[in-house]
C-alpha cells in the first residue's frame, strides 16, 4: 500500500481513517463530525418546488404563444372576410359592366361598350386577386386554428400536471 512510498512511517496512524460505523472522520484519535446529508424530505420539497417553477414557466410560454396565435388568427379571419366581401362587390361590378356593355352595343355606341369591357377586364383581374387573397387567408386561419387548438391542449395538460404537484 503506502508503505513503499512513505519510508519509516506507520501509515495507519498518520493518515486519516474513515470510521464508517461512527459517522465521522478520525485522525489519530481526533473525531471530526461528518457533514450531515440533507434531509430527503427537504430534497424532495426542493425538487417539487423546482419542477413546479419549471411547469409554471412552461405554462406562461405556452399561454403567451396561444395568445399571439389567437391574435394572428383573428387578423387572418378578418382579412379573409374583407377580401371575400371585396370579391363579391367586384363580381357584382363585373356583371354590371357586362350588362352596360351589352346595352351600349344594342344602342350602337361601340366606344362606350369597349370602354366598359376594358374596365370589366381590370375588374376581373382585381376580382381574381381578391378571391385568391380571401382563400389564402382562410387557409391560414384554419391552420392557425389547428395550431392554437394543439397549444391549448398542451396548456391544459401542463395545468393539470401543475395542480397535481
C-alpha positions in Angstrom: 0.0 0.0 0.0 1.7 3.3 1.0 4.5 1.5 2.9 6.8 1.6 -0.1 6.2 5.3 -0.6 6.4 6.6 2.9 9.5 5.1 4.5 9.6 4.6 8.2 6.1 5.9 8.9 3.3 3.9 10.1 0.7 5.0 7.6 -2.2 3.7 9.6 -1.7 6.1 12.3 -0.6 9.2 10.3 -3.3 9.1 7.5 -6.9 9.9 8.2 -9.1 6.9 8.5 -12.7 6.6 7.9 -14.8 5.0 10.5 -18.0 4.3 8.7 -19.7 3.0 11.8 -19.2 6.1 13.9 -20.2 8.5 11.1 -17.1 10.7 11.4 -13.6 11.0 10.0 -10.9 10.3 12.5 -7.2 11.2 12.5 -5.1 9.9 15.4 -8.0 9.9 17.8 -9.5 13.3 16.8 -13.1 12.9 15.9 -14.4 15.4 13.3 -18.1 15.1 12.7 -19.2 14.5 9.1 -21.3 17.0 7.3 -24.8 15.6 7.7 -26.6 14.7 4.5 -29.6 16.9 3.7 -32.9 15.6 4.8 -34.5 13.6 2.0 -37.8 15.3 2.7 -36.2 18.7 2.2 -34.6 17.5 -1.0 -38.0 16.2 -2.2 -39.6 19.6 -1.4 -36.9 21.4 -3.3 -37.4 19.1 -6.2 -41.1 19.6 -6.2 -40.6 23.4 -6.0 -38.2 23.4 -8.9 -40.5 21.2 -11.0 -43.4 23.5 -10.2 -41.4 26.5 -11.1 -40.4 24.9 -14.4 -44.0 24.0 -15.1 -45.2 27.5 -14.4 -42.6 28.9 -16.7 -43.6 26.5 -19.4 -47.3 27.3 -18.9 -46.5 31.0 -19.2 -44.6 30.4 -22.5 -47.5 28.3 -23.9 -50.0 30.9 -22.8 -48.2 33.7 -24.5 -47.8 31.6 -27.7 -51.5 30.8 -27.6 -52.4 34.5 -27.1 -50.3 35.6 -30.1 -51.7 32.8 -32.2 -55.2 33.9 -31.2 -54.5 37.5 -32.3 -53.0 36.3 -35.6 -56.0 34.0 -36.1 -58.4 37.0 -35.7 -56.3 39.1 -38.1 -56.3 36.3 -40.7 -60.0 35.7 -40.3 -60.8 39.4 -40.6 -58.6 39.8 -43.7 -60.3 36.7 -45.3 -63.8 38.3 -44.6 -62.8 41.7 -46.0 -61.3 40.0 -49.1 -64.4 37.9 -49.6 -66.7 41.0 -49.3 -64.5 42.8 -51.8 -64.7 39.8 -54.2 -68.5 39.9 -54.0 -68.5 43.6 -54.7 -66.1 43.2 -57.7 -68.2 40.3 -59.0 -71.3 42.5 -58.9 -69.4 45.3 -60.6 -68.2 42.9 -63.3 -71.8 41.8 -64.0 -72.9 45.5 -64.1 -70.2 46.3 -66.6 -71.1 43.3 -68.8 -74.7 44.5 -68.8 -73.7 48.1 -69.6 -71.5 47.0 -72.5 -74.3 44.8 -73.9 -76.8 47.7 -73.6 -74.5 50.1 -75.4 -73.8 47.6 -78.2 -77.5 47.4 -78.8 -77.7 51.2 -78.8 -74.9 51.3 -81.3 -72.4 53.0 -79.0 -69.4 50.7 -79.6 -66.8 53.1 -78.0 -68.7 53.0 -74.7 -69.1 49.3 -74.9 -65.4 48.8 -75.5 -64.5 51.0 -72.6 -66.9 49.1 -70.4 -65.4 45.8 -71.5 -61.8 47.1 -70.8 -62.9 48.2 -67.4 -64.5 44.8 -66.8 -61.2 43.1 -67.6 -59.4 45.1 -65.0 -62.2 44.4 -62.5 -61.9 40.7 -63.3 -58.1 40.9 -62.5 -58.8 42.6 -59.2 -61.6 40.0 -58.5 -59.1 37.1 -59.1 -56.6 38.7 -56.7 -59.2 39.4 -54.0 -60.6 35.9 -54.3 -57.0 34.4 -54.1 -56.3 36.6 -51.0 -59.5 35.5 -49.3 -58.8 31.8 -50.0 -55.2 32.1 -48.7 -56.2 33.9 -45.5 -59.0 31.3 -44.9 -56.4 28.5 -45.3 -54.1 30.4 -42.9 -56.9 30.8 -40.4 -57.7 27.1 -40.5 -54.0 26.2 -39.9 -53.7 28.7 -37.1 -56.8 27.3 -35.5 -55.3 23.8 -35.6 -52.1 25.0 -34.0 -54.0 27.0 -31.4 -56.1 24.0 -30.5 -52.9 22.0 -30.1 -51.3 24.7 -27.9 -54.4 24.9 -25.8 -54.5 21.2 -25.2 -50.8 21.2 -24.2 -51.6 24.1 -21.9 -54.4 22.1 -20.3 -52.1 19.1 -19.7 -49.5 21.3 -18.1 -52.1 22.9 -15.9 -53.3 19.5 -14.7 -49.7 18.5 -14.0 -49.1 21.7 -12.0 -52.3 21.1 -10.0 -51.1 17.6 -9.2 -47.8 18.9 -7.9 
